[in-house]
Amino acid sequence: MVQAKFWVMTKHFDGFPKNSDFELKVEELPEPKDGEVLLEAVFLSVDPYMRPFSRVSMKEGDVMIGTQVAKVIQSKNPAFPVGSHVVSDSGWRTHTLSDGTGLTPILPEWPKDVSLSLALGAIGMTGVTAVYGIEDVLGLKKGETLLVNAAAGAVGSVVGQIAKIKGCKVVGSTGSDAKVAYLKELGFDEDFNYKTVGSLEEALRKASPEGYDCLFENVGGSFATVALEQMKNCGRIAVCGSISTYNDSTPQTGPYPYFTMIIKELKMEGFLQSSRQHKHPETLKRLLAWVKEGKLQCREHVTKGFENMPAAFMGMMRGENIGKAVVAV
């Protein structure tokens, strides 16, 4: 018998999440049956999507949703031998019994000197999100100018680097001077701290006076309203996130940009990486190759201790992380 710890959402979030919204529980798991495996979490992911998706996909008392890298510690399923590692949507749990459904083995060519935590980030969900937004939604072309906000975050930092690999000009907006310095390290052409510029409109115009071909949207709200005015005619917008609105108790209203979209003939499309799972194997191999070649840099914000899952989640929602936020068990 293995003792498993897990975090539940005690009640739906009202505004910004708080400690009392979470409760740590313990249960004993039985031995695996034929076809089952017992997983032990090694790294767990905390991501912005958990805030809005908890409202639509969870009930109060459910285990918090999320992805983890786990080690197989017992197995009665030959597809997952003891000692192997998988990516699993097990949520905020230390141990999980699984029949193998939905488990993704770590790529066999994974280098020993690359942390398995990257399977939750640049060589995982956030990495494939960046690729699909750039290639499938935006159709970004060499020589074009891309604007990405939340640019030092898990998705944004990968977006900017892939755009540079493709020969584009990249402008990044982020929320601290330390994050601006990180974007410079990554090779962004222009970057700024939106919290300290006198005018977002002026900062965007200074960074790219000719306007923007593409916007990779992670923030939403008032930023999007200002940015759309500076899109080039027939510009494209990939809507990946809207973190500025996730904790609103009262929905934001207007201004509404439809006339701007009409006269500029803009194309805006929301997307989910999960709708392209059939492309994951090939895309993950491309991301791993970029990492091995030194073309894709990966910074992580690591919180130690499963007991700190809520704190790591709330810190990420406050923007305390540079790069991908993960918890090491």
Residue, then its C-alpha position, 0 to 999 in steps of 0.5 A: m500500500v502506498q500513501a498518496k497525497f493530493w490537493v483538492m479545490t475546496k471551492h471555486f475561486d472567487g477573484f484571485p485564488k487563496n490558500s483557503d481554496f485548497e486542501l491537502k488530503v491523503e489516501e492509501l492506494p492498492e497494489p496495481k492490477d493487471g494492466e495498471v501502473l503506479l506512478e510517482a510524481v517527480f515534477l508537477s506543472v502550474d499553468p495559467y489555464m488552471r484558473p479558468f478551466s477549473r471553473v468549467s471542468m472541475k467540481e468543488g472537492d475535485v483534485m486540482i487539474g494539471t500535468q506531471v512528469a512521473k516515474v513508474i514505480q510498480s507495473k503490471n503493464p508491459a508498455f510502461p516498465v518500472g523505472s521509466h518516466v511518463v507525462s501524465d494528466s494526473g493532477w496535483r497528486t504524488h502517486t497515481l494508479s493508471d491503466g496506461t490511458g493518456l500516458t505519454p512516455i518521455l522521448p527515448e532520445w531524451p538526453k541525460d543532461v536535460s532535465l525531465s521537467l522540460a517535458l512540462g514546458a519547452i519540450g512539452m505542452t507550452g512548447v507545442t502551444a508556441v509551435y502551433g500558434i506560430e505555424d498553424v494559426l499565424g502562418l508566420k513568415k520570414g521577415e515579418t514582425l511578431l509581437v508577443n506579450a507575457a513574453a518572459g513566461a512559459v509560452g511567450s519565451v518559446v514563441g519569441q525564440i521560435a520566431k527568431i529561428k524563423g528569421c522574424k523581428v520579435v517584440g516582447s512585452t513583459g512585467s519587470d526589468a528582470k524579465v526584460a533583461y531575460l528577453k535580451e538574453l534570448g535575442f528579442d529585437e525589442d522589449f519593454n516593461y509594460k508596467t513602467v512605460g509611460s504609454l503602451e501605445e507609444a512603447l509599441r510604436k517605438a518598438s516597431p514604427e511600421g506596425y505588426d504583422c502578427l500578435f501572439e496574444n497571452v494577456g487580453g484585456s486592455f493590452a489587446t485593444v491597444a495592440l490591435e490599433q497597431m497591426k498592419n493591414c491583414g495582420r493575424i492574431a493567435v489568441c492563446g491566453s487572456i491572463s489579465t482577465y482570469n481573476d476578474s470577479t466582474p467581467q471586463t467590458g469594452p472598448y470593442p475592436y470590431f471596427t478596427m478589425i474590419i478596416k484593417e482586415l485582421k484575422m483573429e483565431g483562438f486555439l488549443q494545443s490539445s486539438r492537435q495531439h496527433k502532431h505532438p510526437e513530431t513537434l516534440k522531436r523538433l523542440l528537443a532538437w532545437v534545445k540540443e542545438g542551442k537554438l532554444q533556451c529554457r529557464e525554469h522557476v522551480t518550487k521545491g516541495f509538493e506541499n507548496m503547490p498552491a503557493a507555486f500556482m498563486g506565485m505564477m498567477r502573480g507573474e513571479n516566474i521567469g520561464k516555466a513554473v514547475v514544482a519539484v517533489 
